Amino acid sequence: MRLFKKTYWIIYPILMVVFMFVSDVIFTLESFALKVFFCGAFAFILSPRKTIINTQKGKVKQITWIFLKKPIVLNS
């Protein structure tokens, strides 16, 4: 989990590139802008979210993701 805490921000671009490659193989969209729009939307939906929650101790940053059962708390 320590590695995920440091590199959660890079998942969105990786998903974008993966979806671009998959869309080239599966779909035959000629419009590059349309392809980028759909791949960006899917990558945004599947990428982790960083939220700030106010607690009694102060503000706490959490990372939530569709594939994780529990949110990950960031100390900084």
C-alpha positions as CSV (number, residue, x, y, z in Angstrom):
1,M,0.0,0.0,0.0
2,R,2.9,2.4,0.5
3,L,3.7,2.2,-3.2
4,F,0.1,3.0,-4.0
5,K,0.1,6.0,-1.7
6,K,3.0,7.5,-3.6
7,T,1.9,6.6,-7.2
8,Y,-1.9,6.8,-7.2
9,W,-1.8,9.9,-9.4
10,I,-0.2,8.0,-12.3
11,I,-3.0,5.5,-12.7
12,Y,-5.2,7.9,-14.7
13,P,-2.6,8.4,-17.5
14,I,-1.8,4.7,-17.6
15,L,-5.5,3.8,-17.9
16,M,-5.8,6.4,-20.7
17,V,-3.0,4.9,-22.7
18,V,-4.3,1.3,-22.1
19,F,-7.8,2.4,-23.3
20,M,-6.3,4.1,-26.4
21,F,-4.5,0.9,-27.3
22,V,-7.6,-1.2,-26.7
23,S,-9.8,1.1,-28.7
24,D,-7.4,0.9,-31.6
25,V,-7.7,-2.9,-31.7
26,I,-11.4,-3.3,-31.0
27,F,-13.0,-0.2,-32.4
28,T,-12.3,1.5,-35.7
29,L,-12.9,5.1,-34.8
30,E,-11.4,7.5,-37.3
31,S,-11.8,10.6,-35.3
32,F,-8.9,11.0,-32.8
33,A,-10.8,13.6,-30.7
34,L,-13.8,11.2,-30.3
35,K,-11.4,8.4,-29.3
36,V,-9.6,10.6,-26.7
37,F,-13.0,11.7,-25.3
38,F,-14.3,8.2,-24.8
39,C,-10.9,6.9,-23.4
40,G,-10.6,9.8,-21.1
41,A,-14.1,9.3,-19.8
42,F,-13.5,5.6,-19.0
43,A,-10.2,6.4,-17.4
44,F,-11.7,9.1,-15.3
45,I,-14.4,6.8,-14.1
46,L,-12.0,4.0,-13.2
47,S,-9.2,6.2,-11.7
48,P,-8.8,6.7,-7.9
49,R,-10.2,9.8,-6.2
50,K,-8.5,11.9,-3.5
51,T,-10.9,13.4,-1.1
52,I,-10.3,15.7,1.9
53,I,-12.4,14.8,5.0
54,N,-12.8,17.1,8.0
55,T,-12.4,15.2,11.3
56,Q,-12.0,16.3,14.9
57,K,-8.2,16.1,14.5
58,G,-8.2,18.2,11.4
59,K,-8.3,17.6,7.6
60,V,-7.5,14.1,6.5
61,K,-6.8,13.1,2.8
62,Q,-8.2,9.8,1.6
63,I,-7.8,7.9,-1.6
64,T,-10.9,5.9,-2.7
65,W,-11.0,3.6,-5.6
66,I,-13.6,1.3,-7.1
67,F,-11.3,-1.7,-6.7
68,L,-10.4,-1.1,-3.0
69,K,-12.6,-2.2,-0.1
70,K,-11.4,0.5,2.3
71,P,-10.1,4.0,1.7
72,I,-6.4,4.7,2.1
73,V,-5.6,7.5,4.5
74,L,-2.7,9.8,3.5
75,N,-0.7,11.4,6.4
76,S,0.3,14.5,4.6
